[in-house]
Amino acid sequence: MLAPDVAHRYLALADDRLPGFVTGLHLVGSAAIGAWQPGVSDVDAVILTSRPASTEDLAVMAAIHTEVGEPHFDGVYLSPELASTWPDDRRVAPFAVGGALVTDRPCGELTPVVWLILRKYGVAVRGPAPDVRVDHGNLRRYLLDNLGGYWLTQAARIAEALPAITDEVIDPDVVTFHVLGPARLHYTLAYGDIISKSAAGDYLAKLFPAYADLAARAIRRRAGEPEVFTRADLAAAGQSVTAVVEDAQRRF
């Protein structure tokens, strides 16, 4: 099943149980930038609605997301008011993650990065392409805050954990996550565009050739090839995070 098939399955359920509620549906995330992997990736979307969701609507929406199953159909719901302002402050709004609807937490999908993907690469499954507004000042601040906050914290945690790690072989997904994630944000700061995680590995290799081999192995892991990562690779991954963050803070 491909990403558009999952979206159409969701729409069939939504139209049956909430007629007229979903007025627009646009794929973002990996499905929009050509990096969606069957059996690995979830489907991410921006869902435009005809009205703010009531308590009854939310209950039906939660059941629909559960019924869609895997791959999960995730995304943020935008009422007409939200779709007219395109907020990027991660306020509370209904969104689905991991196939479960969330209604009581700040929405991590209300960010300038998601709006940038939607504006440049969004795939329309229902409705015309929306007139998305991207505040590039907010985009820059969001990326730098994410790098200097979340990612530097991750690097510090790796450094703290390493002395107690006795296993020589490390979970490959942990290493791959740290090698590829920050480089994507650096690329967006540099070029105002979005790339896949695998493309971020190539970018990291060009940015810091010392990590080229580690990046290449992370790319192969993302492609489903068997790769073994060691404790030394985890240490290098943490160091690469710090290098990318410090370079971004210096340049941008």
Number of C-alpha atoms within 10 A of each C-alpha: 9 13 22 16 12 19 22 14 15 18 21 14 18 18 13 9 14 14 11 12 18 20 18 21 25 24 26 24 25 19 21 22 18 11 15 17 16 12 10 11 16 23 28 23 29 26 21 23 20 14 14 18 17 9 9 8 13 16 12 15 23 18 14 22 22 16 16 17 14 17 18 22 25 22 28 21 25 25 20 14 13 15 18 13 10 18 18 21 15 14 14 14 21 23 27 23 19 16 23 19 21 17 14 10 12 15 22 17 24 24 21 25 25 20 23 22 22 26 17 14 18 23 22 19 17 17 12 12 15 16 11 16 17 20 16 14 9 15 21 19 14 18 21 20 14 16 25 16 12 12 21 22 15 16 23 14 12 19 15 11 11 13 8 7 12 9 9 10 14 17 13 19 14 12 24 25 14 22 31 27 19 27 28 24 25 26 19 17 20 13 8 14 14 22 19 17 22 21 17 23 29 18 20 26 17 13 17 14 13 13 19 17 12 24 28 17 21 27 22 16 19 20 12 11 11 11 13 13 21 15 17 13 20 25 16 21 24 22 20 24 24 21 17 23 24 14 13 21 13 8 10 11
